[in-house]
Amino acid sequence: MQVPAQFQYEKATSVEHALSLLAQYGPESRIVAGGHSLLPMMKLRLAQPEALIDINDLEELSRISVEEHMLWIGALVRHADLLASAVAGEHFPIFHDAERMIADPIVRNRGTVGGSLCQADPSEDLSAAFTAVRGEAVIQGPDGRRVVPIREFFTGPYQTVVGDGEILTHLRVPIRSSASAYEKVERRAGDWAVAAAGAELRLEGDTLAEVGIGLTAVGASSFHAPEAEEFLVGGPATDERFDEAGAIAAQHCEPVPDQRGPVDYKRHLAATLTTRALRRARTRWHGQHNGAEKES
C-alpha cells in the first residue's frame, strides 16, 4: 500500500493566517485545496512536504464576481462552479468550453481553478484558456499583493512564479467586447489533452483588431502562440488566414512524442485545433453582434 511520509497538517482561517503558516513551516510546506495532483504525488513519495496547509475554508477565495470591469475568479473556485457560472460563460465562453472537457464530475466537484494553474501541467486546459484571454494572476505574499499576466506566470513544466511563502488568491480577466472558444482532442472523455487550443478575438468590421491564442500539450512556450497572433492582427478574419495562423502556431510548437502520439500528429492537431477555435470564436462574434444589430 502506498502511503505518504509523515507531515504536519494545519487548517487556515484566512489568507493572512495561511501566509503566517507558510512562513512558520518554511519552503517545505504546501498549500492544499482539491489535492488531486498533490496527494497522489505524496503517496508515491514524489512530493514529501513537511506541512500541508488546508485553505478550503477561505470563502473569500471561492467566489466568481465582476468588479472594476474585470471578471474575478477565486483560486478556490471549483471546476464545477466555473462551468456553472452564468457570468463567466456570458463574458468568456471559452471557460465553459474547457471545463466541459476537464476530467470527470468527481474531479470537477473538488478540483480548483487555482490548483490547476499552479500545478502547471504541460497538458492542463485552463492554462491555455487563460492565456488566450490574457488573464492575470493575483498573488499575495508577506510583502503584499502583486499581479502577474498569465503569459508570464509559467516558468516551465510544473513551475510558476508563485514563490515560497506566497499564495495565488485570484485570477482576473479584463472584460471587453470579444468572443472566445476552446477546442480539444483527447483519447477518452475527461483525459489529458493530446492537443488543445483556445482563441479569443475582436473584430472591427471585417478586420481582426485583437487576437489571443493559447495552446496546451504541444510544447508551446507559456501555453502561448504569439507568432500566430501577430500574423492575424490587422488582417481579415477569413478561413484562409485562420488556416495559415494554425500552421504558424504548429510550426512554433515543440511537442514531445509519447503514448498519446508522435510529433507530426501533435503538430497537425495544433494547427487544426487553432483553426477550429478561431472559426468558432468568429461564429460567436457574429452571433453576438448580428443579434445586437437586430435588437437595435
PEWOGI-V439792 format. One record per residue. N is the residue number from 1. NEAR is the number of other C-alpha atoms within 12 Angstrom. Layout:
# PEWOGI-V439792
n=N near=NEAR
n=N near=NEAR
This chain:
# PEWOGI-V439792
n=1 near=5
n=2 near=12
n=3 near=16
n=4 near=22
n=5 near=19
n=6 near=15
n=7 near=22
n=8 near=22
n=9 near=21
n=10 near=26
n=11 near=25
n=12 near=24
n=13 near=20
n=14 near=21
n=15 near=35
n=16 near=24
n=17 near=24
n=18 near=37
n=19 near=37
n=20 near=25
n=21 near=35
n=22 near=37
n=23 near=23
n=24 near=22
n=25 near=24
n=26 near=22
n=27 near=21
n=28 near=22
n=29 near=32
n=30 near=41
n=31 near=44
n=32 near=38
n=33 near=36
n=34 near=31
n=35 near=32
n=36 near=23
n=37 near=28
n=38 near=28
n=39 near=25
n=40 near=17
n=41 near=19
n=42 near=25
n=43 near=21
n=44 near=16
n=45 near=17
n=46 near=16
n=47 near=23
n=48 near=24
n=49 near=28
n=50 near=24
n=51 near=29
n=52 near=35
n=53 near=38
n=54 near=28
n=55 near=38
n=56 near=32
n=57 near=22
n=58 near=25
n=59 near=20
n=60 near=22
n=61 near=32
n=62 near=30
n=63 near=28
n=64 near=32
n=65 near=26
n=66 near=22
n=67 near=15
n=68 near=12
n=69 near=14
n=70 near=24
n=71 near=34
n=72 near=35
n=73 near=40
n=74 near=35
n=75 near=42
n=76 near=42
n=77 near=40
n=78 near=35
n=79 near=41
n=80 near=28
n=81 near=31
n=82 near=42
n=83 near=32
n=84 near=22
n=85 near=26
n=86 near=18
n=87 near=24
n=88 near=32
n=89 near=25
n=90 near=24
n=91 near=31
n=92 near=44
n=93 near=36
n=94 near=45
n=95 near=45
n=96 near=31
n=97 near=32
n=98 near=43
n=99 near=42
n=100 near=29
n=101 near=32
n=102 near=40
n=103 near=27
n=104 near=19
n=105 near=19
n=106 near=16
n=107 near=26
n=108 near=29
n=109 near=25
n=110 near=28
n=111 near=35
n=112 near=42
n=113 near=49
n=114 near=44
n=115 near=41
n=116 near=42
n=117 near=45
n=118 near=43
n=119 near=36
n=120 near=31
n=121 near=29
n=122 near=37
n=123 near=37
n=124 near=46
n=125 near=47
n=126 near=50
n=127 near=53
n=128 near=53
n=129 near=47
n=130 near=49
n=131 near=45
n=132 near=49
n=133 near=47
n=134 near=41
n=135 near=35
n=136 near=35
n=137 near=39
n=138 near=30
n=139 near=35
n=140 near=30
n=141 near=27
n=142 near=22
n=143 near=13
n=144 near=17
n=145 near=20
n=146 near=23
n=147 near=25
n=148 near=26
n=149 near=26
n=150 near=38
n=151 near=34
n=152 near=24
n=153 near=37
n=154 near=33
n=155 near=22
n=156 near=20
n=157 near=24
n=158 near=23
n=159 near=19
n=160 near=32
n=161 near=32
n=162 near=34
n=163 near=27
n=164 near=25
n=165 near=31
n=166 near=33
n=167 near=46
n=168 near=45
n=169 near=43
n=170 near=38
n=171 near=48
n=172 near=37
n=173 near=36
n=174 near=25
n=175 near=24
n=176 near=21
n=177 near=23
n=178 near=37
n=179 near=39
n=180 near=49
n=181 near=44
n=182 near=48
n=183 near=45
n=184 near=46
n=185 near=35
n=186 near=26
n=187 near=16
n=188 near=15
n=189 near=17
n=190 near=23
n=191 near=23
n=192 near=28
n=193 near=37
n=194 near=39
n=195 near=47
n=196 near=53
n=197 near=57
n=198 near=54
n=199 near=56
n=200 near=49
n=201 near=43
n=202 near=34
n=203 near=32
n=204 near=21
n=205 near=15
n=206 near=18
n=207 near=19
n=208 near=30
n=209 near=23
n=210 near=34
n=211 near=43
n=212 near=45
n=213 near=55
n=214 near=58
n=215 near=57
n=216 near=52
n=217 near=45
n=218 near=49
n=219 near=35
n=220 near=39
n=221 near=31
n=222 near=41
n=223 near=49
n=224 near=44
n=225 near=40
n=226 near=32
n=227 near=25
n=228 near=37
n=229 near=34
n=230 near=22
n=231 near=27
n=232 near=37
n=233 near=28
n=234 near=20
n=235 near=25
n=236 near=24
n=237 near=34
n=238 near=21
n=239 near=22
n=240 near=16
n=241 near=26
n=242 near=36
n=243 near=27
n=244 near=26
n=245 near=40
n=246 near=41
n=247 near=27
n=248 near=29
n=249 near=46
n=250 near=42
n=251 near=26
n=252 near=24
n=253 near=34
n=254 near=27
n=255 near=32
n=256 near=23
n=257 near=18
n=258 near=14
n=259 near=13
n=260 near=24
n=261 near=22
n=262 near=18
n=263 near=24
n=264 near=21
n=265 near=22
n=266 near=38
n=267 near=35
n=268 near=28
n=269 near=37
n=270 near=48
n=271 near=38
n=272 near=32
n=273 near=40
n=274 near=51
n=275 near=43
n=276 near=31
n=277 near=44
n=278 near=48
n=279 near=33
n=280 near=30
n=281 near=39
n=282 near=35
n=283 near=25
n=284 near=30
n=285 near=32
n=286 near=26
n=287 near=16
n=288 near=22
n=289 near=21
n=290 near=15
n=291 near=12
n=292 near=11
n=293 near=10
n=294 near=10
n=295 near=8
n=296 near=7
